[in-house]
Amino acid sequence: MNNKKGYLVNLFAVATLSILLSTSASSTAAEIPDHVRVKAAVDALFPEEQFNVWEFVKGDLNGDGIDDFAAVLTSHREEGERGERLVILAGQKNGSYTVLAASDDFCRVRYHYNLEIQNKSLLVTGYANLHGSNFSLQFRYNSTRKDLELIGENHIDSNDEERSFYRQSINYATDKIILSRKKNKLYKEVEIKMVEHRLAGLQGFNCRSYSDGIKELQFYINEDFSFKQW
């Protein structure tokens, strides 16, 4: 994938051309809908790809006071598989965008994503189905690294009929792993202190192979609510 970092595109001109037939000649950049703006930026910054914008959110992620876009992009490969990327497009004062960070192959959820920007961090939630399992990844910008870092993750396996769930939460900022299980009125939670870990960056991030320095978890709450460690 060609990120073309540092390449500036005059987004106002591109987006205005895209909606020329449906807007007046006096249209301003502020009147351009966000979905048109982000698609125009993606097409200009990734000219060799044919990305579709599946989901996106707007907000200031790098703290410069200018709104950025976080977007999940999809593409269809020749072998029939769906390609997927999470990209951050940094807004510039002149209305253009640059690629701040771009993942490698992302998580390929079956149902949908929800993106939120809260306190200059990006929360990505992926849903396997409407009522079942989901996961969330939280990224925050590091100005020294010039990248977003994974600072937390949450994985939930749930069963609505049994009113049960199993949750694994990792907070890299507090060095804590919290395991919890619930079934009807029964609930158990175990907190584990992380010894060693590192923050994975969004640039080149792959959901199936990223490294946070944590070895495979050796803790689990069984269905009978006993705690297992091996």
Residue pairs with C-beta under 8 A, 6 or more apart in sequence:
1 46
1 49
1 85
1 102
2 46
2 47
2 48
2 49
3 45
3 46
3 99
3 102
4 45
4 46
4 47
4 99
5 98
5 99
6 98
7 45
7 98
8 92
8 94
8 96
8 97
8 98
9 41
9 44
9 45
9 96
9 97
10 94
10 95
10 96
11 29
11 37
11 40
11 41
11 44
11 95
11 96
11 97
12 29
12 32
12 95
14 40
14 41
14 43
14 44
15 29
15 32
15 36
15 37
15 40
16 23
16 27
16 32
18 36
18 39
18 40
19 27
19 32
19 33
19 36
23 31
29 95
34 56
34 58
34 69
35 53
35 56
37 69
38 53
38 56
38 58
38 69
38 71
38 89
39 53
41 69
41 89
41 97
42 51
42 53
42 71
42 73
42 87
42 89
43 51
45 89
45 97
45 98
45 99
46 73
49 73
49 75
50 75
50 76
51 73
51 74
51 75
51 85
52 73
52 74
52 75
53 71
53 72
53 73
54 71
54 72
54 73
54 74
54 84
54 112
54 113
55 71
55 72
55 112
55 113
55 114
55 115
56 69
56 70
56 71
56 72
56 115
57 69
57 70
57 71
57 115
57 116
57 117
57 122
58 67
58 68
58 69
58 117
59 67
59 68
59 70
59 117
59 120
60 66
60 67
60 68
60 117
60 120
61 68
61 70
61 88
61 90
61 100
61 117
61 120
61 121
61 122
61 141
61 148
62 68
62 90
62 100
62 120
62 141
62 143
63 120
63 141
63 143
64 90
66 90
66 91
66 92
66 93
67 91
68 88
68 89
68 90
68 91
68 97
68 100
69 88
69 89
69 91
69 97
70 86
70 87
70 88
70 89
70 115
70 117
70 122
70 124
71 86
71 87
71 89
71 115
72 84
72 85
72 86
72 106
72 113
72 115
72 124
73 84
73 85
73 86
73 87
74 82
74 83
74 84
74 85
75 82
75 83
75 84
76 82
76 83
77 83
82 108
83 105
84 105
84 106
84 107
84 108
85 102
85 103
85 104
85 105
85 106
86 102
86 103
86 106
86 124
86 202
86 205
87 99
87 101
87 102
87 103
88 99
88 100
88 101
88 102
88 122
88 148
88 202
89 97
89 98
89 99
89 100
90 97
90 98
90 99
90 100
91 97
92 98
100 141
100 146
100 147
100 148
101 147
101 148
101 201
101 202
101 203
102 202
102 203
102 204
103 202
103 203
103 204
103 205
103 206
104 204
104 205
104 206
105 206
105 207
105 208
106 205
106 206
106 207
107 126
107 135
107 207
108 207
109 126
109 127
109 128
110 127
110 128
110 129
111 126
111 127
111 128
111 129
111 130
112 126
112 127
113 124
113 125
113 126
113 127
114 124
114 125
114 127
115 122
115 123
115 124
115 125
116 122
116 123
116 125
117 123
120 140
120 141
121 138
121 139
121 140
121 141
121 151
122 138
122 139
122 140
122 148
123 136
123 137
123 138
124 136
124 137
124 138
124 139
125 134
125 135
125 136
126 134
126 135
126 136
127 133
127 134
128 134
131 158
131 160
132 157
132 158
132 159
132 160
133 155
133 156
133 157
133 158
134 156
134 158
135 153
135 154
135 155
135 156
136 152
136 153
136 154
137 150
137 152
137 153
138 150
138 151
138 152
138 153
139 148
139 149
139 150
139 151
139 202
140 148
140 149
140 151
141 147
141 148
141 149
142 148
142 149
142 199
145 201
147 201
147 202
147 203
148 201
148 202
149 199
149 200
149 201
149 202
150 172
150 199
150 200
150 201
150 202
150 205
150 210
150 212
151 171
151 172
151 173
151 199
152 169
152 170
152 171
152 172
152 173
153 169
153 170
154 167
154 168
154 169
154 170
155 167
155 168
155 169
156 165
156 166
156 167
157 165
157 166
157 167
158 164
158 165
158 166
159 165
162 183
162 184
163 182
163 183
163 184
164 181
164 182
164 183
164 184
165 180
165 181
165 182
166 179
166 180
166 181
166 221
167 178
167 179
167 180
167 181
168 177
168 178
168 179
168 217
169 177
169 178
169 179
169 180
170 176
170 177
170 194
170 212
170 214
171 177
171 178
172 194
172 197
172 199
172 212
175 193
175 194
175 197
176 191
176 192
176 193
176 194
177 191
177 192
177 193
177 194
177 217
177 219
178 189
178 190
178 191
178 192
179 189
179 190
179 192
179 219
179 220
179 221
180 187
180 188
180 189
180 190
180 221
181 187
181 188
181 221
181 223
181 225
182 188
183 223
186 225
188 221
188 225
188 227
190 219
190 221
190 227
192 219
194 214
196 213
196 214
197 212
197 213
197 214
198 211
198 212
198 213
199 212
200 210
200 211
200 212
218 229
218 230
219 227
219 228
219 229
220 227
220 228
220 229
221 227
221 228
222 228
